[in-house]
Every structure is written in structure tokens, then in C-alpha cells.
Amino acid sequence: DDPKNFHLKKLEGAEERLVLMRADLLDYESLLSAIKGCHGVFHTASPVTDDP
């Protein structure tokens, strides 16, 4: 269990549908392995704001 991401596993439906993967952005194969079969990917290596 990762204490940094523990709160994500508490989200509704997370137990059945959420998979957290670690990938190296500079390693194409690790990225490919992490996103294979995904319907959606959240890339969180850069900040995102909702402030135009």
C-alpha cells in the first residue's frame, strides 16, 4: 500500500476499476506497458489548473 495514493483507493468504484501504474516518461516501453488496454490515462507529471 502506498500512503501517498491511499486516498485514491477510497474513491467510489476504485476497488474494482482503478489501477495505478508507475511509468518512466523517458522509457517508451514502460509507458506502453502502463497504458496497454486503457480507456483513459491521466498524465500527472505536469500541473493543470482550471484558471484561464
MITOR-823146 format. One record per residue (C-alpha): x, y, z; chain. Coordinates in Angstrom, 3 decimals. Layout:
N
+----------+----------+----------+-----+
|     east |    north |       up | mol |
+----------+----------+----------+-----+
|        X |        Y |        Z |   A |
...
+----------+----------+----------+-----+
//
This chain:
52
+----------+----------+----------+-----+
|     east |    north |       up | mol |
+----------+----------+----------+-----+
|    0.000 |    0.000 |    0.000 |   A |
|    1.251 |    3.433 |   -0.992 |   A |
|    0.331 |    6.044 |    1.655 |   A |
|    0.783 |    8.822 |   -0.920 |   A |
|   -2.044 |    7.461 |   -3.105 |   A |
|   -4.141 |    5.715 |   -0.439 |   A |
|   -6.933 |    8.303 |   -0.768 |   A |
|   -7.441 |    7.373 |   -4.428 |   A |
|   -8.260 |    3.780 |   -3.494 |   A |
|  -11.046 |    5.130 |   -1.239 |   A |
|  -12.939 |    6.642 |   -4.201 |   A |
|  -16.237 |    5.040 |   -5.149 |   A |
|  -15.618 |    2.184 |   -7.588 |   A |
|  -11.838 |    2.390 |   -7.227 |   A |
|  -11.531 |   -1.099 |   -5.776 |   A |
|  -12.974 |   -2.565 |   -8.994 |   A |
|  -11.857 |   -0.079 |  -11.657 |   A |
|   -8.791 |    1.922 |  -10.595 |   A |
|   -5.297 |    0.693 |  -11.379 |   A |
|   -2.315 |    2.882 |  -10.536 |   A |
|    0.805 |    2.269 |  -12.596 |   A |
|    4.296 |    3.694 |  -12.309 |   A |
|    5.994 |    4.612 |  -15.583 |   A |
|    9.191 |    6.396 |  -16.570 |   A |
|    8.336 |    9.178 |  -19.027 |   A |
|   11.725 |    8.712 |  -20.685 |   A |
|   11.227 |    4.960 |  -21.184 |   A |
|    8.845 |    4.222 |  -24.070 |   A |
|    8.417 |    0.555 |  -23.112 |   A |
|    7.399 |    1.386 |  -19.537 |   A |
|    4.822 |    3.861 |  -20.862 |   A |
|    3.482 |    1.328 |  -23.340 |   A |
|    3.206 |   -1.283 |  -20.613 |   A |
|    1.374 |    1.130 |  -18.290 |   A |
|   -1.245 |    2.257 |  -20.848 |   A |
|   -1.859 |   -1.016 |  -22.688 |   A |
|   -5.582 |   -1.810 |  -22.601 |   A |
|   -6.566 |    1.517 |  -21.032 |   A |
|   -9.637 |    3.500 |  -21.985 |   A |
|   -8.272 |    6.648 |  -20.345 |   A |
|   -4.958 |    7.868 |  -18.968 |   A |
|   -4.292 |   10.732 |  -16.553 |   A |
|   -0.840 |   12.201 |  -17.114 |   A |
|    0.029 |   13.954 |  -13.859 |   A |
|    3.658 |   14.849 |  -14.473 |   A |
|    2.715 |   18.464 |  -15.118 |   A |
|    0.353 |   20.757 |  -13.193 |   A |
|   -3.095 |   21.504 |  -14.561 |   A |
|   -5.243 |   24.436 |  -13.488 |   A |
|   -8.802 |   25.456 |  -14.180 |   A |
|   -7.917 |   29.146 |  -14.351 |   A |
|   -8.000 |   30.596 |  -17.861 |   A |
+----------+----------+----------+-----+
//
